[in-house]
């Protein structure tokens, strides 16, 4: 086997965001762009000799081509073994599962998550470390620093490998193994949930299901587990074949983009449970008949009922949520007498808490929930959790959630996204809000008196690392909140997310329309931020 050392020049824009490096395909196709980033990761890793790495992605456009390049760079950098999902496919949670099960040194996951795919759309790459979770900030910062002065990369001069044939190929001292992308993950799910109980309910028809895989990675996983293993009727999984452009759709599991599922769930013959997952399989949307479960409520319901499921009978050590996520799970934690942690957005911030055994469940308002079984959020896991819970309680989705509200109260909650804002405008909007923070406490706006206003700062309780400027919080004396945050998951312009939340204890007031219940807070958020004037947009792009 021959290896070559090739000269290159740095690119200035390879700073990973909350979930790796995401750019348009045409950016990744620039000469040496992918090679520079991958070599920078290996340079930061140091000695990779003899180590095992996991490779896979969500199957979007450029996935297979990029994998071949990464394989050759990995071989040239002396790895001992590569585990690659068949067809180049691995969902993000499955990749985490495989890294952990086989004690790999880490892995490259190729995905731009819920962003669109295709030749003119998005691609992404991130490195996960040995615990199966996304690399921490100190690692990604080091990779970025290295990318700014990289001068060469190493690459093996090999023919492309066959990604579709399961088995092992030996290249000198390197073993390249193509693995079943579903098997290890499915085995893990069988340990966490009562598969016989779920199967009995599905086969008897007491639970019916529609899972929208959105032509993304979760299709093969959902078909194997839900239809083949558990016995859901054929066709319960829709849009199940992964496509490079996600069938022309936007693989973001919300009411706007998962409209096929939403229409079915609001129709006259809706199944018991409706669910969708995103491009790389780590997000989820859960619905009942004519009923949408917010991700914040889903996390709280799972926390309150986890002890009923086989994998969590020992109880929860603690829970965590991202800062913008509603405080619903906090109320559960207080009632259970367990700790709750508020972290910045980004799953990597949960990793230390999970590894230190401080928490068992965690979640984000952006349709992500998970537990200590892997170190990523996990869309299909959440769906199986809900299926198991419905089978145990013998209640509908809406009945389970409404019972939860009666016990803990309801957090009315909504997120308004303003996408594609010119970056300078978005930064100016945030700076204008920051300039108001010192003067806001004590001010009254109608029924709302400001109790605190800050730019969220997180000190990791495990390693003491500090993350600054993680989102602007404005809290009110009645427990309501407004949060403003620029998202790090887009590839063009900026996305401003505005989160509004109001707590309602009175069960008689739990039936309000969410947007109506939050109307005064939404108006206040718009006025404080001057979002329409400063963004150039006259309304949100997406409301969830």
Wavefront OBJ file of the C-alpha trace (Angstrom):
o trace
v 0.000 0.000 0.000
v 1.321 3.406 -0.996
v 0.569 6.624 0.832
v 1.097 10.146 -0.402
v 1.661 13.424 1.386
v -0.016 16.223 -0.531
v 0.438 19.936 -0.060
v -2.609 22.064 0.626
v -3.676 25.537 1.669
v -5.944 26.397 4.607
v -9.556 27.460 4.365
v -10.708 30.110 6.858
v -14.235 28.781 7.403
v -13.802 25.338 8.968
v -14.939 26.172 12.495
v -17.371 23.463 13.656
v -20.729 24.591 15.014
v -22.869 22.910 17.662
v -22.986 19.724 15.560
v -19.869 19.719 13.440
v -18.967 21.415 10.170
v -21.933 22.116 7.901
v -21.686 23.746 4.507
v -23.177 23.508 1.057
v -22.054 20.503 -0.994
v -20.299 22.842 -3.411
v -18.161 24.132 -0.522
v -17.107 20.622 0.488
v -16.267 19.886 -3.137
v -13.640 22.613 -3.280
v -10.133 21.203 -3.783
v -8.864 19.648 -0.534
v -11.673 21.151 1.559
v -12.827 17.840 3.043
v -9.279 16.508 3.144
v -8.079 19.515 5.163
v -10.761 19.097 7.793
v -10.322 15.340 8.168
v -6.528 15.628 8.408
v -6.952 18.398 10.988
v -8.992 15.995 13.098
v -6.267 13.343 12.850
v -3.595 15.908 13.705
v -5.484 16.828 16.884
v -6.135 13.173 17.719
v -2.419 12.463 17.621
v -1.328 8.843 17.334
v -4.129 6.862 15.680
v -1.981 3.768 15.177
v -3.946 0.586 15.771
v -7.085 2.450 16.844
v -10.632 1.570 15.724
v -12.789 4.245 14.101
v -16.455 4.134 13.072
v -17.662 5.701 9.814
v -21.144 6.291 8.466
v -23.702 8.899 7.560
v -27.275 9.702 6.713
v -27.016 8.824 3.017
v -27.439 12.325 1.707
v -25.781 13.504 -1.504
v -21.946 13.324 -1.301
v -22.096 10.788 1.564
v -20.528 7.867 -0.344
v -17.919 9.991 -2.105
v -16.852 11.644 1.158
v -16.601 8.277 2.920
v -14.151 6.975 0.340
v -11.923 10.003 0.938
v -12.084 9.613 4.713
v -11.231 5.912 4.466
v -8.072 6.701 2.488
v -6.970 9.448 4.883
v -7.692 7.224 7.887
v -5.634 4.378 6.431
v -2.765 6.762 5.684
v -2.866 7.983 9.264
v -2.368 4.474 10.580
v -5.735 3.425 12.016
v -5.979 -0.263 12.852
v -9.620 -0.876 12.007
v -12.562 0.873 10.362
v -16.166 -0.117 11.072
v -18.415 1.238 8.315
v -22.178 0.966 8.007
v -23.314 -0.954 4.933
v -23.945 1.414 2.051
v -22.115 4.089 4.023
v -25.164 4.385 6.266
v -25.345 4.819 10.023
v -27.858 6.909 11.906
v -26.227 9.275 14.371
v -27.510 7.388 17.452
v -26.518 4.057 15.875
v -23.009 5.386 15.252
v -22.801 6.338 18.921
v -24.028 2.851 19.834
v -21.385 1.184 17.667
v -18.564 3.379 19.013
v -19.533 2.468 22.565
v -20.198 -1.229 21.981
v -16.904 -1.892 20.211
v -14.886 0.535 22.363
v -13.779 2.475 19.303
v -11.475 5.467 19.585
v -14.190 7.564 17.949
v -15.843 8.052 14.603
v -16.764 10.351 11.740
v -20.489 10.943 11.215
v -21.488 12.460 7.884
v -24.682 14.434 8.169
v -26.223 17.866 8.108
v -28.997 16.499 10.332
v -32.370 18.055 9.497
v -31.037 20.294 6.705
v -32.049 19.584 3.078
v -29.865 17.355 0.899
v -28.881 17.297 -2.764
v -26.207 18.709 -5.082
v -27.191 22.301 -4.257
v -27.991 21.671 -0.619
v -26.178 20.824 2.603
v -23.561 18.395 3.810
v -21.871 17.989 7.163
v -19.211 16.117 9.062
v -18.437 15.783 12.744
v -16.139 13.728 14.895
v -17.485 11.779 17.871
v -15.125 10.764 20.651
v -14.713 7.482 22.506
v -17.800 7.894 24.704
v -19.880 7.982 21.508
v -20.742 11.650 21.855
v -19.826 14.753 19.843
v -16.332 16.065 20.410
v -16.209 18.698 23.178
v -15.472 22.350 22.482
v -11.791 22.152 23.405
v -11.346 19.457 20.744
v -13.325 21.228 18.019
v -11.551 24.506 18.791
v -8.219 22.725 18.378
v -9.373 21.238 15.055
v -10.351 24.700 13.842
v -7.013 26.140 14.913
v -5.209 23.359 13.094
v -7.299 23.901 9.947
v -6.089 27.507 9.778
v -2.460 26.537 9.307
v -2.598 23.081 7.734
v -0.055 22.672 4.950
v -0.352 19.005 3.997
v -2.461 15.886 4.378
v -1.760 12.168 4.089
v -3.795 9.873 1.885
v -3.536 6.217 0.875
v -3.476 5.466 -2.832
v -6.215 2.833 -2.830
v -9.135 1.941 -5.072
v -12.542 2.733 -3.637
v -13.808 0.068 -1.267
v -17.093 -1.790 -1.761
v -19.428 -0.144 0.759
v -22.318 -2.501 0.028
v -20.849 -5.914 0.819
v -20.834 -6.931 4.485
v -17.500 -8.394 5.512
v -13.850 -7.589 6.196
v -11.235 -6.340 3.758
v -7.625 -6.399 4.946
v -5.274 -3.739 3.569
v -1.848 -4.375 5.039
v -2.322 -3.860 8.784
v -5.723 -2.166 8.432
v -9.009 -4.086 8.687
v -11.964 -2.443 6.969
v -15.236 -4.048 8.055
v -18.608 -3.296 6.505
v -21.267 -3.944 9.167
v -25.038 -4.234 9.297
v -25.992 -0.656 10.248
v -29.125 -1.682 12.159
v -28.234 -4.855 14.094
v -26.289 -3.440 17.060
v -28.747 -0.604 17.569
v -31.777 -2.913 17.385
v -30.195 -5.229 19.957
v -29.707 -2.299 22.347
v -33.332 -1.185 21.959
v -34.460 -4.696 22.884
v -32.710 -4.360 26.242
v -34.330 -1.008 27.051
v -37.945 -1.650 26.121
v -40.537 -4.388 26.591
v -40.588 -5.631 23.007
v -42.985 -8.551 23.739
v -45.576 -6.155 25.241
v -45.276 -3.678 22.369
v -45.453 -6.480 19.825
v -48.563 -7.942 21.417
v -50.319 -4.550 21.283
v -49.297 -3.889 17.670
v -50.286 -7.330 16.432
v -53.625 -7.163 18.259
v -54.355 -3.768 16.746
v -54.811 -2.065 20.120
v -51.982 0.255 19.055
v -51.687 1.493 15.494
v -48.767 3.444 14.165
v -47.541 5.735 11.437
v -43.822 6.484 11.376
v -42.603 8.965 8.751
v -38.928 8.344 7.987
v -38.951 11.319 5.579
v -36.813 9.398 3.024
v -33.950 9.666 5.509
v -31.700 7.329 7.456
v -34.257 6.015 9.950
v -36.282 4.190 7.310
v -34.275 0.929 7.435
v -34.129 1.078 11.246
v -37.867 1.670 11.619
v -38.800 -1.054 9.147
v -36.501 -3.593 10.787
v -37.600 -2.828 14.346
v -41.211 -1.634 14.064
v -42.485 -3.814 11.231
v -40.212 -6.865 11.197
v -39.340 -7.311 14.882
v -42.430 -5.853 16.572
v -45.072 -6.703 14.004
v -46.498 -3.319 13.078
v -48.574 -3.718 9.953
v -46.830 -3.370 6.612
v -46.847 0.261 5.545
v -46.749 1.595 9.109
v -43.391 3.108 8.142
v -43.838 5.601 5.309
v -41.201 7.331 3.159
v -38.902 4.553 4.309
v -36.287 4.457 1.537
v -33.334 6.796 2.172
v -32.689 9.111 -0.756
v -29.773 11.412 -1.457
v -32.109 14.418 -1.636
v -34.646 13.088 0.905
v -37.171 12.794 -1.885
v -37.011 16.528 -2.464
v -38.274 17.140 1.059
v -36.863 18.874 4.093
v -36.047 16.148 6.660
v -36.982 18.188 9.718
v -39.657 16.460 11.846
v -42.062 19.286 12.564
v -45.633 20.076 11.598
v -44.528 22.090 8.565
v -42.080 19.687 6.951
v -43.625 16.387 8.092
v -46.921 17.506 6.594
v -47.849 14.050 5.228
v -47.806 12.646 8.757
v -49.513 15.730 10.215
v -52.375 15.482 7.721
v -52.879 11.815 8.582
v -52.798 12.477 12.331
v -55.363 15.262 12.053
v -57.566 13.169 9.768
v -60.633 11.102 10.619
v -58.867 7.741 10.950
v -55.623 8.694 12.656
v -53.529 5.896 14.212
v -52.759 5.757 17.920
v -49.249 7.136 17.519
v -47.731 9.275 14.814
v -44.008 9.934 14.715
v -41.306 11.265 12.430
v -37.539 11.406 12.482
v -35.018 13.607 10.731
v -32.162 13.287 8.262
v -29.713 11.480 10.543
v -32.201 9.873 12.921
v -31.494 11.805 16.091
v -34.639 13.952 16.257
v -38.256 12.978 16.719
v -41.760 14.357 16.513
v -44.516 12.623 18.460
v -48.251 13.009 17.806
v -51.494 11.466 18.870
v -54.832 11.659 17.109
v -55.358 15.396 16.532
v -52.727 16.079 19.176
v -49.161 17.374 18.886
v -46.698 16.713 21.713
v -44.126 19.475 22.126
v -40.577 18.158 22.554
v -40.435 19.869 25.954
v -43.574 18.072 27.107
v -42.302 14.805 25.664
v -39.121 15.019 27.746
v -41.146 15.755 30.887
v -43.572 12.874 30.272
v -40.731 10.425 29.645
v -38.982 11.531 32.835
v -42.144 11.123 34.893
v -42.788 7.605 33.575
v -39.334 6.149 32.915
v -39.509 3.873 35.964
v -42.261 1.883 34.238
v -39.933 0.682 31.452
v -37.441 -2.209 31.681
v -34.313 -0.202 30.972
v -35.098 2.446 33.583
v -36.703 0.556 36.461
v -33.866 1.594 38.781
v -35.080 5.187 38.479
v -33.401 8.310 37.175
v -30.173 9.742 38.562
v -31.106 13.177 37.255
v -32.290 14.975 34.148
v -30.973 17.769 31.954
v -32.384 20.110 29.361
v -30.951 22.721 27.061
v -31.497 26.263 28.286
v -34.187 27.209 25.719
v -36.200 24.041 26.465
v -39.265 24.624 28.627
v -39.134 24.167 32.376
v -41.670 21.322 32.319
v -39.048 18.676 33.134
v -37.794 20.819 36.037
v -41.155 20.376 37.745
v -40.932 16.606 37.319
v -37.420 16.561 38.749
v -38.466 18.561 41.816
v -41.384 16.204 42.458
v -39.078 13.187 42.127
v -36.358 14.710 44.282
v -33.667 14.439 41.603
v -31.284 17.005 40.128
v -32.005 18.950 36.965
v -29.312 20.654 34.892
v -29.694 23.523 32.423
v -27.071 23.414 29.658
v -26.339 25.326 26.455
v -27.856 24.019 23.237
v -25.774 21.204 21.754
v -25.815 17.532 22.714
v -22.118 17.563 23.584
v -22.954 19.476 26.765
v -24.914 16.482 28.076
v -21.945 14.153 27.582
v -20.063 15.066 30.751
v -23.229 14.819 32.846
v -24.010 11.381 31.417
v -20.461 10.082 31.774
v -20.291 11.367 35.358
v -23.571 9.529 36.067
v -25.328 12.713 37.138
v -28.237 12.248 34.730
v -30.140 9.481 32.950
v -32.454 11.425 30.610
v -31.850 14.623 28.678
v -33.465 16.609 25.923
v -33.723 19.728 23.806
v -36.691 21.673 22.527
v -35.417 21.135 18.976
v -37.107 17.720 18.802
v -34.323 15.805 20.539
v -34.511 13.453 23.515
v -32.186 10.741 24.732
v -30.756 8.847 27.655
v -27.565 7.266 28.906
v -27.834 4.367 26.415
v -25.837 6.396 23.839
v -24.305 9.867 23.746
v -26.531 11.361 21.078
v -30.178 12.260 20.955
v -32.146 9.383 19.516
v -35.317 9.704 17.452
v -36.398 6.070 17.158
v -35.574 5.452 20.836
v -38.092 8.170 21.761
v -40.754 6.589 19.553
v -40.176 3.176 21.139
v -40.399 4.807 24.573
v -43.801 6.240 23.683
v -44.979 2.925 22.219
v -43.947 1.118 25.392
v -45.650 3.741 27.557
v -48.913 3.536 25.586
v -48.856 -0.267 25.828
v -48.374 -0.091 29.612
v -50.880 2.667 30.362
v -53.440 1.634 27.745
v -54.167 5.301 27.143
v -54.009 7.526 24.095
v -51.193 10.005 23.602
v -53.429 12.941 24.472
v -54.716 11.223 27.614
v -51.175 10.574 28.825
v -50.136 14.194 28.256
v -53.282 15.697 29.784
v -52.901 13.508 32.854
v -49.358 14.804 33.102
v -50.560 18.416 32.919
v -53.121 17.811 35.657
v -50.369 16.507 37.898
v -47.597 18.990 37.134
v -49.261 21.920 35.363
v -48.830 22.942 31.757
v -45.981 24.961 30.277
v -47.389 26.721 27.234
v -44.391 26.874 24.942
v -43.565 27.842 21.371
v -40.550 28.567 19.181
v -40.602 31.129 16.378
v -37.797 30.787 13.825
v -36.646 33.578 11.535
v -34.435 31.866 8.955
v -31.969 33.200 6.409
v -31.345 36.556 8.078
v -28.319 38.428 6.804
v -25.602 37.651 9.362
v -24.775 41.294 10.109
v -28.440 42.043 10.755
v -28.804 39.053 13.063
v -25.697 40.005 15.024
v -26.961 43.565 15.334
v -30.290 42.362 16.676
v -28.585 40.294 19.374
v -26.221 43.120 20.309
v -29.188 45.468 20.661
v -30.811 43.014 23.067
v -27.587 42.654 25.026
v -27.448 46.411 25.434
v -30.838 46.326 27.213
v -30.069 43.538 29.707
v -28.763 45.679 32.564
v -31.852 47.913 32.563
v -34.562 45.253 32.194
v -34.799 43.740 35.725
v -37.649 45.357 37.625
v -39.390 46.706 34.524
v -43.064 45.832 34.030
v -44.705 45.102 30.688
v -48.427 44.583 31.255
v -48.779 41.488 33.440
v -45.061 40.693 33.226
v -42.408 42.067 35.572
v -38.820 41.184 34.679
v -37.043 39.296 37.460
v -33.783 38.621 35.578
v -32.193 39.283 32.190
v -28.871 37.806 31.122
v -26.796 36.197 28.382
v -26.638 32.568 29.503
v -23.255 31.473 30.830
v -22.644 27.798 31.577
v -20.028 26.401 33.906
v -19.735 22.649 33.406
v -20.146 21.056 36.859
v -17.870 18.162 35.896
v -14.808 19.742 34.300
v -15.303 23.427 35.099
v -15.220 24.522 31.449
v -17.080 27.752 30.699
v -19.335 28.526 27.723
v -20.254 32.186 27.297
v -23.036 33.970 25.403
v -25.280 30.945 24.925
v -28.551 32.816 24.505
v -30.380 35.782 25.965
v -32.826 34.953 28.761
v -35.519 37.258 30.076
v -37.389 35.794 33.030
v -40.496 37.165 34.671
v -41.759 37.004 38.240
v -44.673 34.745 37.266
v -42.263 32.107 35.882
v -42.704 33.025 32.226
v -39.660 33.344 29.974
v -38.511 34.720 26.653
v -35.287 33.422 25.120
v -33.445 34.700 22.047
v -30.745 32.639 20.387
v -28.930 32.443 17.062
v -28.853 28.872 15.786
v -25.607 27.199 14.742
v -27.130 24.527 12.491
v -27.687 26.447 9.270
v -25.330 26.890 6.308
v -26.455 30.231 4.895
v -27.202 33.434 6.737
v -28.410 33.221 10.328
v -31.452 31.769 12.031
v -32.902 33.618 15.001
v -34.933 31.472 17.354
v -37.345 33.129 19.767
v -38.717 30.925 22.548
v -41.692 31.930 24.688
v -43.023 30.070 27.712
v -45.821 30.583 30.225
v -46.758 28.249 33.092
v -50.398 27.448 33.836
v -51.261 25.459 36.940
v -55.083 25.609 36.637
v -56.348 22.486 34.762
v -59.376 24.482 33.620
v -57.002 26.566 31.491
v -55.039 23.739 29.915
v -57.153 23.627 26.759
v -56.156 26.945 25.242
v -54.604 27.245 21.808
v -50.858 27.611 22.360
v -50.356 30.687 20.184
v -53.357 32.413 21.768
v -52.170 31.577 25.280
v -48.775 33.084 24.447
v -49.961 36.014 22.320
v -48.984 38.751 24.774
v -45.521 37.247 25.365
v -44.967 36.808 21.622
v -45.838 40.460 21.063
v -43.486 41.494 23.868
v -40.664 39.424 22.385
v -41.145 41.057 19.005
v -41.159 44.543 20.523
v -38.076 43.989 22.673
v -36.065 42.514 19.810
v -37.517 44.663 17.010
v -37.247 41.432 15.044
v -39.334 42.474 12.062
v -37.550 45.766 11.573
v -34.065 44.387 12.206
v -34.355 41.062 10.361
v -36.150 42.300 7.272
v -38.748 39.531 7.742
v -42.370 40.339 8.472
v -43.214 37.000 10.103
v -41.550 33.828 11.374
v -40.417 31.258 8.818
v -41.474 28.342 11.028
v -43.532 28.192 14.230
v -43.377 25.099 16.420
l 1 2 3 4 5 6 7 8 9 10 11 12 13 14 15 16 17 18 19 20 21 22 23 24 25 26 27 28 29 30 31 32 33 34 35 36 37 38 39 40 41 42 43 44 45 46 47 48 49 50 51 52 53 54 55 56 57 58 59 60 61 62 63 64 65 66 67 68 69 70 71 72 73 74 75 76 77 78 79 80 81 82 83 84 85 86 87 88 89 90 91 92 93 94 95 96 97 98 99 100 101 102 103 104 105 106 107 108 109 110 111 112 113 114 115 116 117 118 119 120 121 122 123 124 125 126 127 128 129 130 131 132 133 134 135 136 137 138 139 140 141 142 143 144 145 146 147 148 149 150 151 152 153 154 155 156 157 158 159 160 161 162 163 164 165 166 167 168 169 170 171 172 173 174 175 176 177 178 179 180 181 182 183 184 185 186 187 188 189 190 191 192 193 194 195 196 197 198 199 200 201 202 203 204 205 206 207 208 209 210 211 212 213 214 215 216 217 218 219 220 221 222 223 224 225 226 227 228 229 230 231 232 233 234 235 236 237 238 239 240 241 242 243 244 245 246 247 248 249 250 251 252 253 254 255 256 257 258 259 260 261 262 263 264 265 266 267 268 269 270 271 272 273 274 275 276 277 278 279 280 281 282 283 284 285 286 287 288 289 290 291 292 293 294 295 296 297 298 299 300 301 302 303 304 305 306 307 308 309 310 311 312 313 314 315 316 317 318 319 320 321 322 323 324 325 326 327 328 329 330 331 332 333 334 335 336 337 338 339 340 341 342 343 344 345 346 347 348 349 350 351 352 353 354 355 356 357 358 359 360 361 362 363 364 365 366 367 368 369 370 371 372 373 374 375 376 377 378 379 380 381 382 383 384 385 386 387 388 389 390 391 392 393 394 395 396 397 398 399 400 401 402 403 404 405 406 407 408 409 410 411 412 413 414 415 416 417 418 419 420 421 422 423 424 425 426 427 428 429 430 431 432 433 434 435 436 437 438 439 440 441 442 443 444 445 446 447 448 449 450 451 452 453 454 455 456 457 458 459 460 461 462 463 464 465 466 467 468 469 470 471 472 473 474 475 476 477 478 479 480 481 482 483 484 485 486 487 488 489 490 491 492 493 494 495 496 497 498 499 500 501 502 503 504 505 506 507 508 509 510 511 512 513 514 515 516 517 518 519 520 521 522 523 524 525 526 527 528 529 530 531 532 533 534 535 536 537 538 539 540 541 542 543 544
